[in-house]
Amino acid sequence: VGLGGSFLYQPNPEGMLGLRLSAMLLIYGSQTNRYPLVPGITVDVTTNNEIVGLTVGPQLMFGHGGLRAYANGGIGFSYFATTSEVRGSGTSQPFASSTNYDDFTFASEGGGGLLVGLSRSVSLDLGARYLNNGRVTYVTKNGVSVSGNTLIVDPIDSEANLVVYHLGVMVGLRRPP
């Protein structure tokens, strides 16, 4: 599951060329385990595997009116992190957290999609992109475990390229005339 957003600067709203800045947060694994802290008190330890990414690059728009296709490319980075946080059972605020493992990598992407106009300035955005992260060292969902009082982190090194599909809403912000 993830969350993302893009900002598109398009000097001519009816033109083909724009500059796109995209950001994303993708959680590719999460698990919560309960452990005794002291006799009679248990805590929940939640471990998340995340990718944070940022890219910038050109976007080309095709068509006019209520249905427009687009293609985009970009360069930037991806940050892979496995973090754990500790909460008292039944509470929402963590009282301790730690980054168990992280890696930073150069990234590039290429994608495309379709904008379906819902109103003059709002469109439904259906698209996909290929995110090329290259070789990265990261931790899988089951790569963190506890043995006795020892935390065991088992990272792997591999290609971490992925296809991201999205369904979203685009809101146009126009400069006043």
Secondary structure, DSSP 8 states (H G I E B T S, - for coil): -EEEEEEEE-SSTTSSEEEEEEEEEEEEEEEEEEEEEETTEEEEEEEEEEEEEEEEEEEEEE--TTEEEEEEEEEEEEEEEEEEEEEETT-SS-SEEEEEEEEEEEEEEEEEEEEEESSSSEEEEEEEEEEE--EEEE--TTSEEEETTEEEE--EEEE--EEEEEEEEEE------
